Amino acid sequence: MDCAEDGDLLLLGARWAGEQPLIDSRYVLRSRTLKDVKATLELQAIREDGIVVFRVHSVKSPTFRGTLTSQAQGSRTFPDDVEIVPRDELDFGKEAIWPEN
């Protein structure tokens, strides 16, 4: 995974394995071990090289947003203990988990 900034937006890119996701679908970024949700993501694009680009829709805390921003600016490596999984609307509903910080 990698992170980039586009103006005020944070974008996440990931090499996708498995069934191709749908544009505009929602996902969550969570810790692998504790399954703690860190951010909600919206799928923006699927590139020809298999990279899926997500827009960070909302984040759990300003601290984690800072982590993503630092990684996008090249001053920090991307956390390796996170995964992207489909967002379960039964658990979270249709709206964002947190208002944007």
Stockholm file with secondary structure:
# STOCKHOLM 1.0

chainA/1-101         MDCAEDGDLLLLGARWAGEQPLIDSRYVLRSRTLKDVKATLELQAIREDGIVVFRVHSVKSPTFRGTLTSQAQGSRTFPDDVEIVPRDELDFGKEAIWPEN
#=GR chainA/1-101 SS CEEEEETTEEEEEEECCSSCCCTTCEEEEEETTTCCEEEEEEEEEECTTSEEEEEEEEESCHHHHHHHHHHHTTSSCCCSSEEEEECCHHHHCSSCSSCCC
#=GC SS_cons         CEEEEETTEEEEEEECCSSCCCTTCEEEEEETTTCCEEEEEEEEEECTTSEEEEEEEEESCHHHHHHHHHHHTTSSCCCSSEEEEECCHHHHCSSCSSCCC
//
